[in-house]
Amino acid sequence: MGLTCQDVMLPPELQETIRPDATVATAFNVIRRSRIRILPVVDENGKYIGVFTQPTLMKLLLPKAATIGSDRDNWRGRIGNLSFMSLSKEDFDAELERLKTVKVSDNLSNPKNIPIAAPDTPVMEGIYLIHKYKRHVILVDPETGRFVGTVSPNSLLDRVFGEVEILGM
């Protein structure tokens, strides 16, 4: 049998996760400290709930007026110029303070945009999901619903190729 997603995943002990009742401010700190873009949300038993992402965090920092309609599937609008909105350090600190009362569970990414696979999924399917969704693949045990790990381009390259370099470069 060929490689599976489990063979190339970042295991849960190396993957930051967060609980659904945690605040967005806590998620902000984890994302900033770890330099990650995706934060799996799991309950106290390790069951997968959803994903909180760095782009969601950025959206929460924007003024509400800048994000009106952006939740629609077909929204591709652009606001050409936000220079009329300013953000001082004090404004930013106030937004972070507000996020201390906002729950991660209220701001999960749309499940349609998150690729989920079983650990025994062939690695080629995992690569396809990364390509299609432009995101990490979340591995969930189909029997228990528990979070197992993530597959990212980096985990794939690290685990499959290790220290291999393309010759002639």
C-alpha positions in Angstrom: 0.0 0.0 0.0 1.2 3.5 -0.8 1.7 6.5 1.5 -1.4 7.7 3.4 -2.1 11.1 4.9 -1.3 9.7 8.3 2.2 9.0 7.1 2.8 12.6 6.2 0.7 14.4 8.8 1.7 16.8 11.5 0.6 14.8 14.6 -1.7 16.2 17.2 1.1 16.5 19.8 2.9 18.9 17.4 -0.2 20.7 16.2 -1.6 23.6 18.3 -5.4 23.2 19.0 -7.9 25.2 20.9 -11.2 24.5 22.7 -14.5 25.9 21.4 -15.1 27.9 24.6 -11.7 29.7 24.4 -11.8 33.4 23.4 -10.7 34.8 20.1 -8.1 36.7 22.1 -6.6 33.4 23.2 -6.6 32.2 19.6 -4.9 35.4 18.6 -2.1 34.7 21.1 -1.7 31.1 19.9 -1.7 32.1 16.2 0.8 34.9 16.9 3.1 32.8 19.1 3.1 29.7 16.8 3.0 31.5 13.5 0.2 29.2 12.2 -2.6 29.9 9.9 -5.0 27.2 11.0 -6.1 26.2 14.5 -8.1 23.0 14.8 -10.9 23.4 17.4 -11.4 20.2 19.6 -13.4 19.5 22.7 -12.1 18.1 26.0 -12.1 14.6 24.5 -10.2 15.5 21.4 -13.3 15.4 19.2 -13.0 17.6 16.1 -15.4 20.6 16.2 -14.1 22.9 13.4 -11.3 25.3 12.5 -10.4 28.8 13.5 -8.1 30.5 11.0 -5.8 33.4 10.7 -8.0 34.9 7.9 -11.0 34.7 10.3 -9.0 36.6 12.9 -8.1 39.3 10.4 -11.8 39.6 9.4 -12.7 40.1 13.1 -10.2 43.0 13.3 -11.8 44.8 10.4 -14.6 47.2 10.9 -18.0 45.6 10.4 -18.8 47.9 7.5 -15.8 46.5 5.6 -17.1 42.9 5.8 -20.8 43.4 5.0 -21.8 40.6 2.5 -18.4 38.9 2.7 -20.0 35.7 4.1 -22.0 35.0 0.9 -20.5 32.2 -1.2 -20.5 34.3 -4.4 -19.1 37.5 -2.8 -16.0 38.6 -4.6 -16.4 42.3 -4.0 -13.5 44.6 -3.4 -13.4 47.8 -1.5 -11.0 49.8 -3.4 -9.8 52.0 -0.6 -10.1 51.8 3.1 -8.0 54.9 3.8 -11.0 56.6 5.3 -10.8 54.1 8.1 -7.9 54.4 10.4 -6.6 52.2 13.1 -4.4 53.6 15.8 -2.5 51.4 18.3 -5.2 52.4 20.9 -8.0 51.3 18.5 -6.2 48.0 17.9 -5.7 47.4 21.6 -9.5 48.1 22.1 -10.3 45.5 19.4 -8.1 43.0 21.1 -9.8 43.8 24.4 -13.2 43.2 22.8 -12.0 39.8 21.5 -11.5 38.7 25.1 -15.3 38.3 25.2 -15.8 36.6 21.8 -15.8 32.8 21.7 -13.9 30.8 19.1 -17.0 28.6 18.6 -18.9 31.6 17.3 -16.3 32.2 14.6 -15.4 28.8 13.0 -14.6 28.7 9.4 -17.3 27.6 7.0 -17.1 23.7 7.0 -17.6 23.7 3.2 -14.2 25.4 2.9 -12.3 22.9 5.2 -11.0 19.7 3.7 -11.5 16.7 6.0 -10.1 13.2 5.4 -9.6 10.0 7.3 -6.0 9.2 8.3 -5.9 6.3 5.8 -6.7 8.5 2.9 -4.1 8.0 0.1 -1.5 10.8 0.1 -2.3 11.7 -3.5 -5.9 12.5 -2.5 -4.5 14.6 0.4 -2.3 16.5 -2.1 -5.3 17.0 -4.3 -7.4 18.4 -1.4 -4.6 20.8 -0.5 -4.5 22.0 -4.1 -8.3 22.3 -4.4 -8.9 24.1 -1.1 -5.6 25.9 -0.7 -5.6 24.8 3.0 -4.3 22.2 5.3 -6.2 18.9 5.3 -7.8 18.1 8.7 -7.5 14.4 9.6 -10.4 13.0 11.7 -10.9 9.4 12.8 -14.2 8.4 11.1 -15.2 6.1 13.9 -14.6 8.4 16.9 -14.7 11.9 15.3 -11.4 12.6 17.1 -8.9 15.0 15.6 -5.8 13.0 14.4 -3.6 15.6 12.8 -3.1 17.9 9.8 -1.5 17.5 6.4 0.1 20.7 5.0 2.4 21.2 2.1 5.3 21.6 4.6 4.4 18.4 6.5 4.2 16.5 3.2 7.5 17.8 2.0 9.2 17.3 5.3 8.0 13.7 5.9 8.3 12.4 2.3 11.4 14.2 1.2 13.2 15.1 4.4 16.6 16.6 3.5 16.3 15.8 -0.2 17.2 18.7 -2.5 16.7 19.0 -6.2 20.0 18.6 -7.9 21.3 21.4 -10.1 19.8 24.1 -8.1 
